[in-house]
């Protein structure tokens, strides 16, 4: 079989590989604490489940418009208008099976050989994978611990060239939990207008914010026309398996992204869309409880990691990940993550799973119970103590 050359440039998401290894160890009788997968451990709220079931029972099992059902697009437009402070209409919304298709379709629609896309590194691995897939040049901007894992804005701006077609930003950020400031976004917005490029703003963790305010770059003057907002239901409403996300973008681009939907998925599952409608319009109590629980877990894991010799950890402002520095252990990221899984029964991801600038770090997802996080911290401390001393 002769595969297209572009397939050799397609990467993966290591979290699912580590999850498979962890499950295999569990099948052998090992007790594994899962801190690898970026998935809320809560059940989808009951009202949302009931809305999905009711939709199935009344026959909502057929095709919909590729961009999504109108009631959901209207609800999304209202939600984004309220939370970002910008006017949004349904024709600017495209509903997709999860948030990833918005990354996939946006990069596919805007990037091509001879163009450049700037993205955060460490960062969600699908950004780099999809840029490479299109044949565009992937231009990483390092996120450094001393900057609380935010962009050095001047360093980012220095990488802008006439070939820059798109800049990807993610705030709150996976894997570090960092949050861009208003000043950061202002500088990027000014550059976008000066140099005529678009912004893909991944805002999937907008509701999982513990400190400060969420500011969308789309809310800056002149930026709504240059921004694709990526959001969805997986994180806020514990709906990862429902596969429901969306993009908000200029109408002309929404038309093209809808065509990509037509050519790939046809549409997002109908009953899932009705569940999403209930998620937005129904009670929000369970979502707020989840965020409060995540904040408690954040403090437990950060404080615990900072008590382990050889490890230091910045306190994230959002999402549900920590990205501790493990250089003091004397180990590289991948061997350290493998060591924790094999010897300590704690599943984590190597920082290099998120790009070359993740070397020296690992990612833990604290989407697990406080009890399990405390058990994991004990195991990590014991495993680090058993490492050979320099």
N, C-alpha and C positions, 0 to 999 in steps of 0.2 A: 504494500500500500504506500502510495506517495502522498504524504500530507502537504498541504499548503505551507509555505515557509513561515507565514505569520503564526502558525500554531506553535512553532518553536519559541516564540517570544511571549507566549501566554503563561503567566505565573499561576499561583494558587493561594489559598488562604490556609496557613499552617495550623490554625486553631482546630480545623476539622481533622487534620492528620494526627495531631496530638490527642484529640478526643478519641479517635479510633484506637490508638495505642493504649490509652488509659482504659478503655472499655475491654480491650483484649486482656489486660492485666487483671481487671475485675473478674473476667470470665475464668481466670485461673485461681480465683479466691483471694486476690489482693484487695485490701481496703485502700481506695484512692479518693483523695479529696480533690474535687474539681474546681480549679481556679484558672482554667485555660479558656473556656468558651465564653464569648461575650453575649450572654443570654440571661435575662432576668429569671430568677428561680421561682418567681411567683406564678400562680395560675392566672390566666386571662380572667378579668372580672366577669362575674356571673351574668350581668346585664348584657355584656357584649356577646358572650356565648349564646345566650337565649335569642338575641337578635339574629345571629347567624343561623341557628336552628330554625327559627321562625321563617327566615327567608327560604331555607331549603324546603320547608313544609308547604309553603305557598307557591312553590314552583319556580323560584328564582335561580334557575339552573341553566339558563340559556346565554347566548352571546349578548354582550353589551357593546356600545361604541368603544372603539379602541382606547380612547382617552378616559373612559370611565363613565359611570352613570351620572346623570346631571345632578341629582340630589346630593351625592357625595362631593362632586366638584364644587357645588355651591357651598357646602359646609366647609370644605377645605379653604375655599376663597375667603369665607368669613373668618375662619380661624387664623389664617395667615395675615389677613388685614388687621385683626385685633392684636396679634402677638408681635407683629413686625412694624405696625404703624404705617402701612402702605395700602393703597387701594388695590385689590386683586379681584379679577372677574373669573368666572368659570372657564372661559376660553384660554386662560393662562395656566390651567392646571391639567396635568396628565397623570392619571393613576396607573401604577405599575405593580407587578407581583414582587413586592419588596422594594427596598431602596436601591439595591445594586443596579437594576436596569437603568436608573437615572444616571448613574456614573457611566455605565456602559454606553448608553445611547448618546449622552452629551459629548463624551470624548469621541465616539464614532462620528458624530455629526460635525464636530468642530476641528478635530485634529487629523492630520494627514502627513505623509512624507514631506519634509521641507519646513514643517512648522514645529514649534516648541510648546511644551506644556510644563509649567512650574508647579511643583507639588511638595507637601511637607514630608520630611524624612527624619526620624521615624514617622510613619503614617500608615493608614489603612492600606494593606498591600495591593488591593485591586486597583488603586489609582495608577501605580507604576505599571502594573500588569497590562491594563487597558491602553495606556499611552504607548507602550512598546508594541502592543498588538496592532495598533493603527499604523505603525511605522514612523510616527512622530518622534521627536527627541524628548526624552524624559529629563527634566532639569530639577534635581532635588535641591531643596533648601533645608539645611540642618536645623533641627529644633534642639537647643542645648539646655542642659540642666540649669546652668547659671542664669538663664533667662526664664526660668520656670517653664521651659519647653514651649515658649512662644517664639514666633519668628523674630530674628533680628531684621527689622524692616529694611534697613539700608542694604543689608546683604541680599535680601530678596529683590529689592529694586535694582541692584547692580546686575542681576541675572536677566533682567528684561531686555529683549532685543527686538528688532523689527519683525522677527519670526515668531514672537510670542503670541499664541492664539488664545491661551486659556491659563488661568491660575486657579488652583484648587486650594480651598481653605476648609478647615474642619474645626469648629468650636461650638461646645466643648469637644475635646479632642480624644480620639482613640489612636495610640495606646496610653497617652500620658495624663489625660484628664485636664490639660491646660485650657485656658480660656483667653481668647484674644481681647485686647482692650479696645476701647473706642478710638484711641489714638492710632493703634495698629491698623485698624480697619480704615480709618480716614486716609492714612498714607497710601494704602493699597488702592482705595477708591480713586484717589487723585491720579495715581499712576495708570489705572485702567482707562480713565477718560483721556489722559494725555497720550497714551500709546495705543489706544484702540484695541483692547482685548476684553474677553469675557471672564466672568468669575463663576466657578462652580462652588457654591457655599453649602457644605455638608453640615446641616443643622439637626441631624437625627437625635442628638442628645439635648436639645434645647430645654426640655422640661427637667432634666436631671442636672440641676445647677444648685450648688450649695452656698456660693458666695458671689456677691456682685450682681451685675445685670447681664442679661443676654442682649447683645446688639447684633442685628443682622446688617451686613454690608448693603443689602438691598434697600435699606431705609435711608441711605445717604443720598443727597441730591444727585440726580442723573444716573443713579446706579441700578434702579429697578430694571431699566432697559438693558443692562449689561450683566445681570445676575440670574443664575439658575439656582433656586433654593431646592435642596434635597431634604426631604423629611419623610416621616412615616409613622407607623403604629407599633413596630416591633419592640422598641425599648420602653416607650412611655406607657404602653398598655399591656406589656408582656405578651405580645402577639407574634413572636418570631416565626412560628410555624404556619401562621395564617397567610404569610407572604402578601403584605400590603404596604405599599409606599407611594410616594408621589413627588412630582417636581412642579415647581412654579417658575414660569419663564415667560419671556416675550411671546405674544401670540404667534408670530411667524415661526419661531423655533418650536413652539408647542405643536404646530401642524406637522413639522418634520419628525419630531419625536413620536407623535401619534402614528405616523407612517411606519416608523421602525417597530412600534408595537404591533401594528397590523401584520407586518412581515415576519414577526417572531412569535409573539404570544397570542395574537388575535386580540385578547382582552384579559383583564384580571378577573379571577373567579367572582361570579356575580354575588353569591351569598356572602363572600368575604367582604365585598364592598359595603353591603348592608350592615355587616358587623362593624365596619369602620365608621359608618354613619352614626351608629349608636355610641361608639367610643367618643366621638366628638361632641355629640349633642346630649349624651346621658350624664349621670353623676360622675364627678371626677375624684371622689373621695379615695378610691383604691389607688389611683395613680399617685396622689399626694402621700399616702401611707408608704408606698414603695420608695419614694424619694427620701422620706424621713428615715426609713430603714437603711437605705444605701448610705446616708450620711453617717449614721451610727457605725456601720460596718467600715466605712472609710477611716474613721478615727481609730477604730480598733486595730485595723491592719497597718496603718501608717505608724502608729505609736509602737506596735509590736515589732515591726521591721526595723525601726530606728533603734531598738534595744539590742539588736543582733550585731555583734562585732563583725565588721567587714561589709555591712550593708547600710546604706542611707537612702532615705525616701522622701521626696518632695510631696507635700500634701496637696492633692489635686483639688481643683475647684469645681469640677463637674464630671459627668459620665460615671462609670463604675469600674475604673481601672486604676491601678498604681503601677508605676514604672521605676522600681528601685534600682539604684546603682549598686552593682555587685562586684565592682572592680577590687574592692578590699579583700575579697575572698581568694584572689589570685587565679580565678577561673574565667574563661571566656563564656559568653552568653549561652551558646548552644550546649556545650558540655555541662554547664551548671543546670540548665533546665532539664536535660536528660538525667543528670544525677539526682535531682529532686524527685523526678518521676520514678526512677528505678529503685533508688535507695530509701527515699522518704515517703513515697506514696502521695506526693503532691504534684498535681499536673499544672504546669505553667508554660508560658511561651517565651522562647528566646527573643531578646530585643531585636535580633537581626531578622526575625520574621517580618519586621516592619520597616526594613531597610538597613543599609550599611551603617547609618549613623546610630542605629540601636545597639551596636556592639558595646558591651559593658553593662547592659541592663537586661532585666526580664520583665515580663508583664504578668501581673496577677489580676484576674477579674474577681472583685469581691461581691459578685452576685451569688452569694452563698450565705448560709446562716452564720450568726456571730459565733455559735458553738463550733461550727466546722472551721471557721477562720482561726479561732483560738487554737484548735487542734493542729491546723496547718502551721501556725506560727511556732508551736512547740516542735513539730517535726523539722521545720526549716532550721531552727536554732540548733537542734541536735545534729542535723546533717552538716551544718557549717562548722560546728565544733569539732566534728570528726575529720575535717579536711586537714591535710598536712600543713603544718605551720611553716611559713616562709623563713 
